[in-house]
Amino acid sequence: MELKKELGYMDVFSISSGAMISSGIFILPGIAFSKAGPMMILGYILGGLIAFAGILSIIELTTAMPKAGGDYFFIVRTLGPLIGTISGVLSWFAICLKTAFAIFGIAGVIGGVIYGNNLDHHTLVIISAIVTSVFLFLNIIGVEIASTFEVILVAGLLLLMGLFIAVGMFNINLDFFTPFIQIYDLVDNKLELVASGGPFSSLGAGVIISTAAFIFVSFGGLLKVASISEEVKNPKVNIPKGMISSITVITVIYAATLFVTVGVLPGKELANSLTPIADAARILAGKPGYIVLTIASLLAFISTANAGIMAASRYPLALSRDKLFPNFVGRVNKKFKTPTVAIISTGILIVESLLLPLETLAKTASAVILMTYILTNLSVIIIRESNLSNYRPSFITPLYPWIQIFTIFVFSYFIAQLGISAIESSIGLVLISLIIYFTYGKKNSSKEYALLHLLIRITDNLKLGHNLESELRDIIHQRDDVELTEFDKIVIEAPIVDLKGFTSLEELIVLEAEKFSTILGRNHLELENLFFERENEITTAISGFTAIPHIVIDDIDTFHMAVFRCKDGIKFSEEHPEIKAVFLFVSSPKLNKLHLQTLASIATLIKDDKFQEKWLEAKDENYLRDLILLRKRKKKKRK
């Protein structure tokens, strides 16, 4: 069962933005400052620029394949079910870890209000489980409700952040930016300054890169849009516009917020703070300021948690659809059109993730997200080089393949900068993925993928079917909201013949009359005569390239069509000696509407400026069928 398309541009922008503005700005700046000092601002900007470069490939793939599971879906179609399982499980865990971080923050605020200093970890986990249940309920009853909630949250959050930046800009102490690099370490259970330097000192480059790697989880929300892309209306427009505007706005907000925070909060205090933005607001506006920014942080955590569950749950759904997870995981609720089992299993994983230490949580999530970016950029290279005819993204990454090569190199370096613990955690998740694949997925799933098509260019020993191209064709129809017409259904069933060598019209009609005579129960000579009479009245060659020979028989009530390509040409007449494309059909007066629809559809097809070129270049009959089914159509008015 398909998911409902209910998300527009503002939903895409809000889900992406809401998933980014949370721990990345309300908790991590304190930890990042202790590792870099004011230089962390440049680390966040660098992280945003690199994330922008990385998402270009994600946008391209998502507009080509807007399906639940996002990055998992197009990685498994590119690199195969083994790598796809690893990618799907890694992305599921990564977004769950990031969401757990946000829910932990919500529980901390609620628990602090109720229990004050008496709040213990056991109570915190119970509150987190209750909070998670609320978000699960919201997501189960409908993505439209959850996304509307997200838009409201993000609007309120951006308003409060804008207020903080506007007030803070007039209270900056530039002395707090000197020295620009400050590194703190634990001394008597408190962080103390142990090293410092200028932006161009020997510490500079290493600090800015390690900071960008550490805080990269702050930009992980971009993956969430890819995972819910199947539910986006007009994905060709709304996904690129929503994701690009989101990363741009959030990078600017991050930089401005951190500039104010560093300029207001003394370095030692900032390095030891787990609520740096709220602490800066306390200095700017006293207790009211602290309360307002605490509310803002709560809104941020809520938006991240809501978007996180919405996005993360689509990974087990997609894995189940591909038979890499059990079928029941992918069941869609008939009433709400939401993946109930996938949502509940995601909630369970989130609650379990709360047991991980804070820094390990952040580093592991960053490492996994970086690995996903690497696989995504690699996927673009492979799928483009595989020459798949039905890979038709509406957004094309510029500067191919240099953008992809650059981001693969940078993200690999970032992973190395995160340290051994993050790498070990990621390896552990990879091992879990391998166990799932070899114990369940391998025996149940056999997917054709783009890497195999690429290998065809290297060796002639590999033979493939048309499954991946057919799936991409169907995805294009879903993406563009194409309703298959009666003509399309006829094309799907019609024989398509690729004739070898020069052919005459007589040979063609005799060949097809024999086939139609069996289907219609009519004498083949009668059918031959009808076709020749029709051709003698007026030629059915509508150009020097295309002909539409057709007859109408009174006492039948069916419609049959056959399609032919002959690169060497079919001689219809002296005037049309080399027809390359022939659409031959038999109709009934009762099916006049279908008859006219067929003629109109063929006319639309051949009006394409590149029709003749595409017709001759199509690899085989399957690609000819796709060419007809993917013809340009009149655009439907969108509500």
C-alpha positions in Angstrom: 0.0 0.0 0.0 1.3 3.4 -1.0 1.7 6.3 1.5 -0.4 9.4 1.2 1.2 12.5 -0.5 0.4 15.2 2.0 3.7 17.2 2.4 4.3 20.5 0.7 7.3 22.9 0.6 6.8 24.3 4.1 6.6 20.8 5.4 9.8 19.8 3.7 11.6 23.0 5.0 10.2 22.5 8.5 11.0 18.8 8.8 14.6 19.5 7.6 15.1 22.6 9.7 13.4 21.2 12.8 15.5 18.1 12.6 18.7 20.2 12.6 17.9 22.9 15.2 18.2 21.0 18.5 21.1 19.5 20.3 23.4 20.8 17.5 22.8 24.3 18.7 21.4 24.0 22.3 23.8 21.4 23.7 26.8 20.7 21.4 28.2 24.3 21.3 29.5 24.0 24.9 31.4 20.8 24.1 32.6 22.2 20.7 33.8 25.4 22.4 35.9 23.3 24.8 37.7 21.7 21.8 38.1 24.9 19.7 37.1 28.1 21.4 35.5 30.8 19.2 37.0 29.0 16.2 34.0 26.6 16.6 31.9 29.2 14.7 34.0 28.6 11.6 33.7 24.9 12.2 29.9 25.1 12.1 30.0 27.2 8.9 32.5 24.8 7.3 30.2 21.9 8.4 27.2 23.7 6.7 29.1 24.3 3.5 30.3 20.7 3.3 26.8 19.5 4.2 25.4 21.7 1.3 27.9 20.0 -1.1 26.9 16.6 0.2 23.1 17.1 -0.1 23.3 18.0 -3.8 23.7 14.3 -4.6 21.0 13.4 -2.1 18.6 15.9 -3.8 19.4 14.5 -7.2 18.8 10.9 -6.1 15.7 11.8 -4.1 14.1 13.7 -7.1 14.8 10.6 -9.2 13.5 8.1 -6.6 11.2 9.8 -4.1 10.4 6.7 -2.1 10.2 5.8 1.6 13.6 5.1 3.0 15.3 7.8 1.1 19.0 7.3 1.1 18.6 3.5 1.8 16.2 3.2 -1.2 18.6 4.6 -3.8 21.7 3.1 -2.3 20.1 -0.4 -2.5 19.1 0.3 -6.1 22.6 1.4 -6.9 25.0 -0.8 -4.8 22.8 -3.9 -4.1 20.9 -5.4 -1.2 24.1 -6.2 1.0 25.3 -2.5 1.0 21.7 -1.4 1.0 20.9 -3.3 4.2 24.0 -1.8 5.9 23.0 1.7 4.7 19.3 1.3 5.8 20.2 0.0 9.3 22.9 2.6 9.8 20.6 5.4 8.8 17.8 4.1 11.0 20.1 3.9 14.0 21.7 7.3 13.2 18.3 9.1 13.1 17.1 7.2 16.2 20.3 8.2 18.1 19.8 11.9 17.1 16.1 11.6 18.1 16.9 10.0 21.4 19.2 12.9 22.1 16.3 15.3 21.6 13.8 13.2 23.7 16.4 13.1 26.4 16.4 16.9 26.4 12.6 17.1 26.5 12.5 14.6 29.4 15.2 16.6 31.2 13.1 19.8 31.0 9.9 18.1 32.1 11.6 16.2 34.9 13.4 19.3 36.1 10.1 21.1 36.5 8.4 18.2 38.3 11.2 16.8 40.4 13.8 19.5 40.5 17.2 18.3 41.8 15.7 15.0 42.8 15.4 13.8 39.2 17.3 10.5 38.8 18.3 8.6 35.6 15.6 5.9 36.1 12.8 8.5 36.2 14.4 10.3 33.2 14.1 7.2 31.1 10.5 6.6 32.2 9.6 10.2 31.2 11.5 9.7 27.9 9.4 6.6 27.2 6.2 8.5 27.8 7.3 11.4 25.6 8.3 8.9 22.9 4.8 7.4 23.1 3.2 10.7 22.5 5.2 11.3 19.3 4.5 7.7 18.2 0.8 8.4 18.5 1.0 11.6 16.5 2.9 9.8 13.7 0.6 6.8 13.7 -2.6 8.9 13.3 -1.3 10.7 10.3 1.7 12.3 8.6 -0.3 15.5 7.9 -1.0 16.1 11.6 2.6 15.4 12.5 3.9 17.7 9.7 1.5 20.5 10.6 2.7 20.2 14.2 6.3 20.5 12.8 5.6 23.6 10.8 4.1 25.4 13.9 7.1 24.3 16.1 9.7 25.5 13.6 7.9 28.8 13.0 7.9 29.5 16.8 11.5 28.3 17.2 12.9 30.5 14.4 11.0 33.5 15.8 12.6 33.0 19.3 16.0 32.4 17.8 15.7 35.6 15.7 14.8 37.5 18.9 17.9 36.1 20.7 20.2 37.1 17.8 18.6 40.6 17.5 19.0 41.4 21.2 22.4 39.7 21.5 24.1 41.6 18.6 23.9 44.8 20.7 25.6 43.2 23.7 28.7 41.6 22.1 32.0 41.7 24.0 34.7 41.3 21.4 37.3 40.5 24.1 35.7 37.1 24.4 36.9 36.2 20.9 40.5 36.4 22.0 42.3 34.1 21.8 40.4 32.8 18.8 41.4 29.2 19.5 40.9 27.9 23.0 41.3 24.3 24.1 40.0 23.1 27.5 40.7 19.9 29.5 39.5 18.4 32.7 41.3 19.8 35.8 39.8 18.8 39.2 36.5 17.7 37.5 36.2 21.1 35.7 37.2 22.2 32.2 40.1 24.6 32.3 42.0 26.4 29.5 45.1 24.3 28.6 46.1 25.7 25.1 45.3 28.6 22.9 46.4 30.3 19.7 45.3 32.5 16.7 43.3 31.4 13.7 46.5 31.1 11.6 48.5 29.2 14.2 49.6 25.6 13.9 46.4 24.6 15.7 44.1 26.4 13.2 43.4 24.0 10.4 43.2 20.9 12.5 40.8 22.5 15.0 38.3 23.8 12.5 38.2 20.5 10.6 37.8 18.4 13.8 35.1 20.7 15.0 33.2 20.5 11.7 33.4 16.7 12.0 32.3 16.6 15.6 29.2 18.8 15.0 28.3 17.4 11.7 25.4 15.5 13.4 23.8 19.0 13.6 23.2 18.8 9.8 21.8 15.2 9.9 18.2 16.4 9.5 18.8 16.7 5.8 18.6 12.9 5.5 15.2 12.9 7.1 13.6 14.6 4.1 14.9 12.0 1.8 13.3 9.2 4.0 9.8 10.8 3.8 10.1 11.9 0.2 7.4 9.4 -1.0 4.9 11.5 1.0 5.9 14.9 -0.6 3.6 16.5 -3.2 5.3 17.6 -6.4 8.7 16.3 -5.2 10.5 17.5 -8.3 10.1 21.1 -7.0 9.4 20.9 -3.3 12.3 18.6 -2.3 15.2 20.7 -3.9 13.6 24.0 -2.9 12.9 22.8 0.7 16.3 21.2 1.3 18.4 24.0 -0.2 16.5 26.8 1.6 16.7 24.8 4.9 20.5 24.2 4.9 21.1 27.9 3.9 18.8 29.3 6.6 20.0 27.0 9.4 23.7 27.5 8.6 23.2 31.3 8.9 21.2 30.9 12.2 23.9 28.6 13.6 26.6 31.1 12.8 24.7 34.1 14.1 23.6 32.3 17.3 27.1 31.1 18.1 28.5 34.5 17.4 26.2 36.0 20.0 26.8 33.2 22.5 30.6 33.5 22.3 30.3 37.3 22.6 28.1 37.2 25.6 29.2 34.2 27.7 32.8 34.1 29.2 34.9 31.3 27.7 35.3 29.2 30.8 31.6 29.3 31.6 30.7 28.4 28.0 33.1 25.5 27.9 31.5 24.0 31.0 27.9 24.6 29.9 25.4 22.0 28.7 22.8 24.8 28.1 25.0 27.4 26.5 22.3 29.3 24.5 20.0 29.5 27.5 22.9 30.6 29.7 23.7 33.4 27.3 20.1 34.5 27.3 20.2 34.7 31.1 23.0 37.2 30.8 21.2 39.2 28.1 17.7 39.3 29.7 18.0 37.7 33.2 15.6 35.0 34.2 12.9 35.9 31.6 15.6 35.5 28.9 16.6 32.1 30.3 13.0 30.9 30.4 12.4 32.1 26.8 15.4 30.3 25.4 14.6 27.2 27.5 11.2 27.2 25.8 13.0 27.6 22.5 15.3 24.7 23.2 12.2 22.6 24.3 10.5 23.5 20.9 13.7 22.5 19.1 13.9 19.1 20.9 10.2 18.5 20.2 10.6 19.4 16.5 13.6 17.1 16.2 11.9 14.2 18.0 8.8 14.5 15.9 10.6 14.8 12.6 13.0 12.1 13.8 10.4 9.5 14.4 8.6 10.4 11.2 11.8 9.9 9.2 13.4 7.0 11.0 10.3 4.8 10.8 10.5 4.9 7.0 13.7 2.9 7.0 12.3 -0.4 8.4 9.3 0.2 6.1 11.6 0.4 3.0 13.7 -2.6 4.2 10.5 -4.6 4.6 9.2 -3.7 1.2 12.5 -5.1 -0.3 12.2 -8.3 1.8 15.3 -7.4 3.8 13.1 -7.1 7.0 10.1 -9.3 7.7 6.9 -8.4 5.9 4.9 -7.4 9.0 7.3 -4.5 9.7 6.2 -2.8 6.5 2.5 -3.0 7.0 0.7 0.3 6.4 -2.4 1.1 8.5 -5.4 1.1 6.2 -7.2 3.9 8.1 -4.3 6.3 8.6 -2.0 5.2 5.7 1.0 5.2 8.1 3.5 2.4 8.8 2.4 1.5 12.3 4.8 -1.4 13.1 7.8 0.5 11.7 6.9 3.6 13.8 6.5 1.5 17.0 9.8 -0.4 16.5 11.5 2.9 15.9 10.1 4.2 19.2 11.5 1.1 21.0 15.0 1.6 19.5 14.9 5.3 20.5 14.2 4.5 24.2 17.0 1.9 24.2 19.4 4.5 22.7 19.0 6.7 25.8 21.5 4.3 27.6 24.4 5.6 25.6 26.8 8.4 26.9 26.2 11.9 25.5 29.5 12.3 23.6 29.4 8.7 22.2 25.8 9.4 21.1 26.9 12.5 19.1 30.0 11.0 17.6 28.4 7.7 16.6 25.5 9.5 14.9 27.9 11.8 13.1 30.0 8.9 11.9 27.0 7.0 10.6 25.6 10.1 8.9 29.0 10.7 7.2 29.1 7.1 6.0 25.6 7.6 4.5 26.8 10.8 2.7 29.8 8.8 1.3 27.5 6.0 0.0 25.1 8.5 -1.5 27.7 10.4 -3.5 29.2 7.1 -4.6 25.7 6.1 -5.7 25.4 9.1 -8.0 28.7 8.3 -9.8 27.7 4.6 -10.3 24.1 5.2 -11.4 25.1 7.9 -13.9 27.9 5.8 -15.3 25.5 2.8 -15.6 23.6 4.6 -18.3 20.2 3.7 -17.0 17.6 5.2 -19.4 14.9 5.7 -16.7 17.1 7.5 -14.2 15.5 10.9 -14.6 16.1 13.3 -11.7 14.6 16.7 -11.9 17.6 18.2 -10.1 21.1 17.5 -11.5 24.2 18.0 -9.3 26.5 20.5 -10.9 30.2 19.9 -11.5 29.8 16.1 -11.8 31.9 14.1 -10.7 34.1 16.6 -8.9 31.5 17.4 -6.2 31.0 13.7 -5.5 34.8 13.0 -5.3 35.4 16.0 -3.1 32.6 15.1 -0.6 33.6 11.4 -0.5 37.2 12.4 0.4 36.1 15.1 3.0 33.6 12.9 4.7 36.1 10.0 4.9 38.5 12.4 6.5 35.8 13.6 8.9 35.2 10.0 10.1 38.8 9.6 10.8 38.8 12.8 12.9 36.0 11.5 15.1 38.3 9.0 16.8 38.4 5.3 17.4 35.3 5.0 19.7 33.0 6.4 16.9 34.5 4.1 14.3 34.2 1.1 16.7 30.5 1.9 17.3 29.9 2.3 13.5 31.6 -1.1 12.9 29.4 -2.6 15.5 26.3 -1.4 13.6 27.7 -2.7 10.3 28.1 -6.1 11.9 24.5 -6.0 13.1 23.5 -5.1 9.5 25.5 -8.0 8.1 23.8 -10.5 10.6 20.4 -9.2 9.5 21.3 -9.6 5.8 22.8 -13.0 6.0 20.3 -14.5 8.3 17.2 -13.1 6.7 17.6 -10.7 3.8 19.9 -12.7 1.5 17.5 -15.6 1.0 14.4 -13.4 0.6 15.5 -10.5 -1.6 17.1 -10.5 -5.1 17.3 -7.0 -6.5 18.7 -5.8 -9.8 20.9 -2.8 -9.1 22.8 -0.1 -11.0 26.3 -1.4 -10.3 25.5 -4.5 -12.3 24.5 -2.3 -15.2 27.9 -0.5 -14.9 29.7 -3.9 -15.0 27.9 -4.7 -18.3 30.0 -1.9 -19.8 33.1 -3.8 -18.7 32.2 -7.3 -19.5 29.8 -9.0 -22.0 29.4 -12.0 -19.7 26.8 -10.4 -17.5 23.2 -10.5 -18.6 20.4 -8.6 -16.8 16.7 -8.3 -17.1 14.8 -5.0 -17.1 13.6 -5.0 -13.5 15.4 -1.9 -12.3 14.5 0.1 -15.3 10.9 -0.9 -14.9 10.9 0.0 -11.2 12.4 3.4 -12.0 9.8 3.9 -14.7 7.0 3.2 -12.2 8.6 5.6 -9.7 8.6 8.4 -12.3 4.9 7.8 -12.8 4.3 8.0 -9.0 6.5 11.0 -8.6 4.8 12.9 -11.4 1.3 11.8 -10.3 0.7 10.1 -13.6 -2.5 8.2 -13.9 -2.1 5.3 -16.4 -4.6 5.6 -19.3 -6.3 2.8 -21.2 -3.7 3.4 -23.9 -0.9 2.9 -21.3 -2.4 -0.4 -20.2 -2.5 -1.5 -23.9 1.1 -0.5 -24.4 2.1 -2.6 -21.3 0.5 -5.7 -22.8 1.2 -5.0 -26.5 3.9 -7.0 -28.3 6.8 -4.8 -29.3 9.0 -6.2 -32.2 12.4 -5.0 -33.1 12.7 -6.0 -36.8 16.1 -6.8 -38.3 16.8 -5.8 -41.8 14.9 -3.9 -44.4 11.1 -4.8 -44.5 8.2 -4.1 -46.9 4.8 -3.0 -45.8 3.4 -6.2 -47.4 5.6 -8.4 -45.2 4.6 -6.5 -42.1 0.9 -6.7 -42.7 1.0 -10.4 -43.6 3.0 -11.1 -40.5 0.5 -9.2 -38.2 -2.6 -10.4 -39.9 -1.8 -14.0 -39.1 -1.3 -13.1 -35.4 -4.5 -11.0 -35.2 -6.5 -13.6 -37.0 -5.8 -16.1 -34.1 -6.7 -13.5 -31.5 -9.8 -12.2 -33.2 -11.0 -15.5 -34.8 -11.0 -14.0 -38.3 -9.5 -15.1 -41.6 -6.0 -13.6 -42.0 -6.7 -12.9 -45.7 -9.7 -10.8 -44.7 -7.5 -8.8 -42.3 -4.8 -8.3 -44.9 -7.3 -6.9 -47.3 -8.7 -4.5 -44.8 -5.2 -3.2 -43.9 -4.3 -2.8 -47.7 -7.6 -1.1 -48.4 -7.0 1.3 -45.6 -3.5 2.1 -46.8 -4.7 2.5 -50.4 -7.4 5.0 -49.4 -4.9 7.3 -47.7 -1.4 6.4 -46.4 -1.1 6.0 -42.6 2.5 7.2 -42.7 2.3 10.5 -40.9 5.9 11.4 -41.4 9.0 9.9 -43.0 9.7 8.2 -39.7 6.4 7.0 -38.2 3.2 5.2 -39.5 0.0 4.3 -37.8 -1.7 1.5 -39.9 -5.1 0.8 -38.3 -8.5 -0.7 -39.1 -11.9 -0.7 -37.6 -14.0 -4.0 -37.6 -17.7 -3.7 -36.9 -18.4 -7.0 -35.1 -15.7 -7.0 -32.5 -15.5 -5.3 -29.1 -11.8 -5.5 -28.4 -8.7 -3.4 -29.1 -5.3 -4.9 -30.1 -2.0 -3.2 -30.9 1.5 -4.2 -32.0 4.5 -1.9 -32.1 7.5 -2.2 -34.5 10.9 -0.7 -34.8 13.0 -1.3 -37.9 16.3 0.7 -38.0 16.8 -0.3 -41.6 13.4 0.9 -42.5 10.0 -0.4 -43.7 8.9 0.7 -47.2 5.4 2.0 -47.0 5.5 3.8 -50.4 7.9 5.6 -52.8 7.2 8.7 -50.7 7.8 7.0 -47.4 10.5 4.3 -48.1 12.1 4.1 -44.7 9.6 4.2 -41.8 11.3 3.3 -38.5 8.4 3.3 -36.1 5.0 1.6 -36.7 2.0 1.5 -34.4 -0.4 -1.0 -35.8 -3.8 -1.7 -34.3 -7.3 -3.1 -34.8 -10.2 -1.5 -33.1 -14.0 -1.6 -32.8 -16.6 1.2 -33.4 -17.7 0.7 -29.8 -14.2 1.8 -28.7 -14.1 5.0 -30.6 -13.0 7.0 -27.6 -10.0 4.6 -27.0 -9.2 4.7 -30.7 -9.0 8.6 -30.6 -7.0 8.5 -27.3 -4.5 6.1 -29.0 -4.0 8.4 -31.9 -3.7 11.4 -29.6 -1.2 9.7 -27.4 1.0 8.6 -30.3 0.8 12.1 -31.7 2.0 13.5 -28.4 4.9 10.9 -28.3 6.2 11.7 -31.8 6.0 15.5 -31.2 8.9 15.2 -28.8 11.9 16.8 -30.5 14.2 13.9 -29.5 11.7 11.1 -30.3 13.4 9.8 -33.4 16.8 9.9 -31.7 15.5 8.1 -28.6 13.6 5.5 -30.7 16.7 4.5 -32.6 18.9 4.5 -29.5 16.6 2.4 -27.4 18.5 -0.8 -26.4 15.7 -3.3 -27.0 11.9 -3.8 -26.9 11.7 -3.1 -23.1 13.3 0.3 -23.6 11.0 1.1 -26.5 8.0 0.3 -24.2 9.4 2.6 -21.5 9.9 5.3 -24.1 6.2 5.2 -24.9 5.1 5.0 -21.3 7.3 7.9 -20.2 6.1 10.2 -23.0 5.4 13.8 -22.1 1.9 14.4 -20.8 -0.4 17.4 -20.1 0.3 18.7 -16.7 -2.4 18.3 -14.1 -3.6 21.3 -12.2 -2.3 21.0 -8.7 -4.5 21.8 -5.8 
